[in-house]
Amino acid sequence: MDCTGLLLVRHGQLRAYILSDEGREITIYRLFDRDMCLFSASCIMRSIQFDVTIETEKNAQLQR
């Protein structure tokens, strides 16, 4: 699996969430126009044991 590292939202809206043990979605943050997100911890620490799902809430253009 690729390591995304840095993600820049040129425009649009993204939602990051995790799934609870019961299967519920728990929103941990949202990204809006010109926001950036650094996923470096998962690139460096391979022992991180949780999945974060990113979904597009509004049509978005991203830069990696």
MDTraj code that builds the backbone (N, CA, C; nanometers):
import mdtraj as md
import numpy as np

residues = "MET ASP CYS THR GLY LEU LEU LEU VAL ARG HIS GLY GLN LEU ARG ALA TYR ILE LEU SER ASP GLU GLY ARG GLU ILE THR ILE TYR ARG LEU PHE ASP ARG ASP MET CYS LEU PHE SER ALA SER CYS ILE MET ARG SER ILE GLN PHE ASP VAL THR ILE GLU THR GLU LYS ASN ALA GLN LEU GLN ARG".split()
xyz = np.array([
    [0.0835, -0.1174, 0.0000],
    [0.0000, 0.0000, 0.0000],
    [0.0885, 0.1245, 0.0000],
    [0.0508, 0.2244, -0.0773],
    [0.1274, 0.3486, -0.0842],
    [0.1109, 0.4309, 0.0422],
    [0.2114, 0.5102, 0.0707],
    [0.2047, 0.6049, 0.1813],
    [0.1788, 0.7425, 0.1227],
    [0.0628, 0.7981, 0.1501],
    [0.0238, 0.9261, 0.0911],
    [0.1113, 1.0395, 0.1393],
    [0.1423, 1.0450, 0.2670],
    [0.2272, 1.1517, 0.3193],
    [0.1540, 1.2837, 0.3316],
    [0.1649, 1.3697, 0.2295],
    [0.1049, 1.5023, 0.2328],
    [-0.0091, 1.5094, 0.1322],
    [-0.1216, 1.5612, 0.1769],
    [-0.2396, 1.5763, 0.0926],
    [-0.2863, 1.7212, 0.1014],
    [-0.3025, 1.7865, -0.0146],
    [-0.3479, 1.9249, -0.0209],
    [-0.4816, 1.9294, -0.0934],
    [-0.5813, 1.9897, -0.0300],
    [-0.7136, 2.0043, -0.0906],
    [-0.7154, 2.1381, -0.1644],
    [-0.7108, 2.1326, -0.2962],
    [-0.7164, 2.2575, -0.3737],
    [-0.8549, 2.3197, -0.3594],
    [-0.9578, 2.2384, -0.3761],
    [-1.0944, 2.2822, -0.3464],
    [-1.1794, 2.1595, -0.3213],
    [-1.2894, 2.1795, -0.2498],
    [-1.3783, 2.0688, -0.2159],
    [-1.3830, 2.0450, -0.0662],
    [-1.4339, 1.9283, -0.0293],
    [-1.4462, 1.8939, 0.1130],
    [-1.4300, 1.7438, 0.1290],
    [-1.3450, 1.7046, 0.2230],
    [-1.3217, 1.5637, 0.2544],
    [-1.3543, 1.5386, 0.4008],
    [-1.3927, 1.4145, 0.4307],
    [-1.4191, 1.3748, 0.5695],
    [-1.3338, 1.2533, 0.5997],
    [-1.2650, 1.2567, 0.7120],
    [-1.1865, 1.1433, 0.7591],
    [-1.2617, 1.0784, 0.8745],
    [-1.2718, 0.9453, 0.8700],
    [-1.3420, 0.8771, 0.9778],
    [-1.2820, 0.7395, 1.0032],
    [-1.3121, 0.6870, 1.1207],
    [-1.2759, 0.5506, 1.1576],
    [-1.4048, 0.4757, 1.1864],
    [-1.3975, 0.3443, 1.1873],
    [-1.5134, 0.2612, 1.2202],
    [-1.4994, 0.2071, 1.3617],
    [-1.6070, 0.2186, 1.4394],
    [-1.6067, 0.1626, 1.5749],
    [-1.6208, 0.0106, 1.5654],
    [-1.6038, -0.0558, 1.6782],
    [-1.6201, -0.2019, 1.6816],
    [-1.7610, -0.2443, 1.6425],
    [-1.8577, -0.1546, 1.6633],
    [-1.9975, -0.1832, 1.6294],
    [-2.0299, -0.1483, 1.4830],
    [-1.9314, -0.0935, 1.4107],
    [-1.9522, -0.0594, 1.2710],
    [-1.9999, 0.0831, 1.2460],
    [-2.0030, 0.1651, 1.3498],
    [-2.0441, 0.3054, 1.3336],
    [-1.9276, 0.3890, 1.2834],
    [-1.9597, 0.4871, 1.1980],
    [-1.8576, 0.5791, 1.1486],
    [-1.8371, 0.6916, 1.2499],
    [-1.7119, 0.7173, 1.2857],
    [-1.6776, 0.8226, 1.3801],
    [-1.5909, 0.9244, 1.3053],
    [-1.6461, 1.0420, 1.2799],
    [-1.5723, 1.1455, 1.2094],
    [-1.4622, 1.1986, 1.2995],
    [-1.3390, 1.2016, 1.2472],
    [-1.2285, 1.2542, 1.3279],
    [-1.1854, 1.3932, 1.2818],
    [-1.2060, 1.4241, 1.1535],
    [-1.1832, 1.5609, 1.1061],
    [-1.2366, 1.5773, 0.9651],
    [-1.2468, 1.7032, 0.9222],
    [-1.2856, 1.7382, 0.7861],
    [-1.1784, 1.8287, 0.7278],
    [-1.1603, 1.8206, 0.5970],
    [-1.0676, 1.9065, 0.5249],
    [-1.1460, 1.9899, 0.4247],
    [-1.1152, 2.1199, 0.4177],
    [-1.1853, 2.2132, 0.3304],
    [-1.0865, 2.2753, 0.2316],
    [-1.1343, 2.3704, 0.1488],
    [-1.0499, 2.4387, 0.0504],
    [-0.9180, 2.4837, 0.1137],
    [-0.8088, 2.4528, 0.0448],
    [-0.6728, 2.4938, 0.0823],
    [-0.6236, 2.4347, 0.2146],
    [-0.6925, 2.3345, 0.2688],
    [-0.6415, 2.2635, 0.3865],
    [-0.5372, 2.1624, 0.3423],
    [-0.4477, 2.1282, 0.4332],
    [-0.3539, 2.0209, 0.4054],
    [-0.3513, 1.9249, 0.5223],
    [-0.3170, 1.8019, 0.4905],
    [-0.3137, 1.6977, 0.5926],
    [-0.1844, 1.6200, 0.5753],
    [-0.1165, 1.5972, 0.6842],
    [0.0104, 1.5263, 0.6824],
    [-0.0098, 1.3885, 0.7452],
    [0.0047, 1.2857, 0.6638],
    [-0.0120, 1.1478, 0.7097],
    [0.1222, 1.0829, 0.7378],
    [0.2172, 1.1595, 0.7876],
    [0.3547, 1.1096, 0.8004],
    [0.3697, 1.0029, 0.9084],
    [0.2895, 1.0059, 1.0119],
    [0.3062, 0.9075, 1.1200],
    [0.2905, 0.7653, 1.0669],
    [0.1934, 0.7430, 0.9810],
    [0.1737, 0.6086, 0.9276],
    [0.2841, 0.5692, 0.8308],
    [0.3527, 0.6662, 0.7726],
    [0.4643, 0.6366, 0.6822],
    [0.5872, 0.5918, 0.7603],
    [0.6053, 0.6482, 0.8787],
    [0.7244, 0.6207, 0.9587],
    [0.7023, 0.5021, 1.0523],
    [0.5845, 0.4959, 1.1142],
    [0.5556, 0.3951, 1.2164],
    [0.4628, 0.2890, 1.1581],
    [0.5209, 0.1835, 1.1055],
    [0.4430, 0.0772, 1.0417],
    [0.3569, -0.0013, 1.1410],
    [0.3789, 0.0175, 1.2720],
    [0.3044, -0.0578, 1.3723],
    [0.1696, 0.0050, 1.4068],
    [0.1354, 0.1197, 1.3467],
    [0.0051, 0.1810, 1.3723],
    [-0.1031, 0.0851, 1.3224],
    [-0.1984, 0.0517, 1.4082],
    [-0.2942, -0.0540, 1.3786],
    [-0.4382, -0.0060, 1.3632],
    [-0.4619, 0.1062, 1.2981],
    [-0.5987, 0.1488, 1.2736],
    [-0.6076, 0.2055, 1.1329],
    [-0.7254, 0.1937, 1.0741],
    [-0.7487, 0.2436, 0.9397],
    [-0.8296, 0.3719, 0.9460],
    [-0.7901, 0.4693, 0.8691],
    [-0.8653, 0.5936, 0.8543],
    [-0.9177, 0.5955, 0.7109],
    [-1.0468, 0.6189, 0.6965],
    [-1.1093, 0.6265, 0.5652],
    [-1.1350, 0.7727, 0.5324],
    [-1.1026, 0.8125, 0.4088],
    [-1.1259, 0.9481, 0.3623],
    [-1.2315, 0.9414, 0.2528],
    [-1.3379, 1.0206, 0.2685],
    [-1.4400, 1.0254, 0.1646],
    [-1.4605, 1.1687, 0.1185],
    [-1.5003, 1.1844, -0.0058],
    [-1.5285, 1.3158, -0.0621],
    [-1.6718, 1.3531, -0.0291],
    [-1.6913, 1.4674, 0.0380],
    [-1.8255, 1.5153, 0.0683],
    [-1.8722, 1.6170, -0.0359],
    [-1.7786, 1.6908, -0.0919],
    [-1.8068, 1.7834, -0.2024],
    [-1.7002, 1.7595, -0.3073],
    [-1.7375, 1.7709, -0.4344],
    [-1.6432, 1.7482, -0.5429],
    [-1.5102, 1.8168, -0.5119],
    [-1.4003, 1.7426, -0.5183],
    [-1.2720, 1.7950, -0.4717],
    [-1.1617, 1.7744, -0.5751],
    [-1.0652, 1.8639, -0.5714],
    [-0.9421, 1.8476, -0.6480],
    [-0.8296, 1.8473, -0.5471],
    [-0.7446, 1.7439, -0.5539],
    [-0.6375, 1.7234, -0.4567],
    [-0.5024, 1.7316, -0.5244],
    [-0.4010, 1.7591, -0.4436],
    [-0.2632, 1.7548, -0.4909],
    [-0.1853, 1.6696, -0.3926],
    [-0.1095, 1.5749, -0.4442],
    [-0.0275, 1.4876, -0.3600],
    [0.1164, 1.5272, -0.3702],
])
top = md.Topology()
chain = top.add_chain()
for i, resn in enumerate(residues, 1):
    res = top.add_residue(resn, chain, resSeq=i)
    for name in ("N", "CA", "C"):
        top.add_atom(name, md.element.get_by_symbol(name[0]), res)
traj = md.Trajectory(xyz[None], top)
